[in-house]
């Protein structure tokens, strides 16, 4: 018998961060089952049984996770808390969950700017201070970035980072908005702080514009292929 599947649809990245269960070896998640939640299941869910959860956060691609049920509360009772399922993830799904949490953290950082698109990428970077190690930019937009590598500065720290953008070194200034020091390597999110009409901002926006153009071209190509297949059928 295959494992039951729950759909978890959230309209805000912050809601997923609030559902995270800490102190789990490979990550954990609380999946609400009440009317105000986003998941419901007609299947019997028992502790120790495998469970699949498909998470859809608005603005992010869906992620499919699997783990073992830690507990299941079917109905709200006095002192027992909200109805839902506690899920401990299987080891091979831990990295998917961590990546999703990072994207949710980034969504919180960038959300004040409307239309700010984030792009998955790998760019070499280095904090601009003595003896700083190389790090990688894994998520880049017009207003911020996610960095992998450490040590991670504390939230609220301001600094400068040198990015290698298409063979050009661009130094940007920003403020650390969140940090995940529990990961190896650590990760942290930065909100850019540009001076008006700065050359760094122009170079960064030009690079991000190229990423957006490439993404749009790829999307149009996929749509054309899909239309052609429908015509053939």
Secondary structure as the mmCIF struct_conf table of DSSP 4:
data_model
#
loop_
_struct_conf.conf_type_id
_struct_conf.id
_struct_conf.beg_label_comp_id
_struct_conf.beg_label_asym_id
_struct_conf.beg_label_seq_id
_struct_conf.end_label_comp_id
_struct_conf.end_label_asym_id
_struct_conf.end_label_seq_id
HELX_LH_PP_P HELX_LH_PP_P1 UNK A 2 UNK A 3
STRN STRN1 UNK A 4 UNK A 10
BEND BEND1 UNK A 11 UNK A 11
HELX_RH_AL_P HELX_RH_AL_P1 UNK A 13 UNK A 19
STRN STRN2 UNK A 20 UNK A 21
HELX_LH_PP_P HELX_LH_PP_P2 UNK A 22 UNK A 22
BEND BEND2 UNK A 23 UNK A 23
TURN_TY1_P TURN_TY1_P1 UNK A 25 UNK A 26
STRN STRN3 UNK A 28 UNK A 32
BEND BEND3 UNK A 34 UNK A 34
TURN_TY1_P TURN_TY1_P2 UNK A 35 UNK A 36
BEND BEND4 UNK A 37 UNK A 38
BEND BEND5 UNK A 42 UNK A 43
TURN_TY1_P TURN_TY1_P3 UNK A 47 UNK A 48
BEND BEND6 UNK A 49 UNK A 49
STRN STRN4 UNK A 50 UNK A 57
TURN_TY1_P TURN_TY1_P4 UNK A 58 UNK A 59
BEND BEND7 UNK A 60 UNK A 60
STRN STRN5 UNK A 63 UNK A 73
BEND BEND8 UNK A 75 UNK A 75
STRN STRN6 UNK A 77 UNK A 77
TURN_TY1_P TURN_TY1_P5 UNK A 78 UNK A 80
STRN STRN7 UNK A 81 UNK A 81
BEND BEND9 UNK A 82 UNK A 83
STRN STRN8 UNK A 84 UNK A 89
HELX_LH_PP_P HELX_LH_PP_P3 UNK A 90 UNK A 90
HELX_RH_3T_P HELX_RH_3T_P1 UNK A 91 UNK A 93
HELX_RH_AL_P HELX_RH_AL_P2 UNK A 94 UNK A 110
TURN_TY1_P TURN_TY1_P6 UNK A 111 UNK A 112
BEND BEND10 UNK A 113 UNK A 113
TURN_TY1_P TURN_TY1_P7 UNK A 114 UNK A 115
STRN STRN9 UNK A 119 UNK A 127
BEND BEND11 UNK A 128 UNK A 129
TURN_TY1_P TURN_TY1_P8 UNK A 130 UNK A 131
HELX_LH_PP_P HELX_LH_PP_P4 UNK A 132 UNK A 133
STRN STRN10 UNK A 134 UNK A 140
BEND BEND12 UNK A 142 UNK A 143
STRN STRN11 UNK A 144 UNK A 148
BEND BEND13 UNK A 150 UNK A 151
HELX_LH_PP_P HELX_LH_PP_P5 UNK A 152 UNK A 154
TURN_TY1_P TURN_TY1_P9 UNK A 155 UNK A 156
STRN STRN12 UNK A 158 UNK A 165
TURN_TY1_P TURN_TY1_P10 UNK A 166 UNK A 167
STRN STRN13 UNK A 168 UNK A 180
TURN_TY1_P TURN_TY1_P11 UNK A 181 UNK A 182
BEND BEND14 UNK A 183 UNK A 185
STRN STRN14 UNK A 187 UNK A 192
HELX_LH_PP_P HELX_LH_PP_P6 UNK A 194 UNK A 195
TURN_TY1_P TURN_TY1_P12 UNK A 196 UNK A 197
HELX_RH_AL_P HELX_RH_AL_P3 UNK A 199 UNK A 232
#
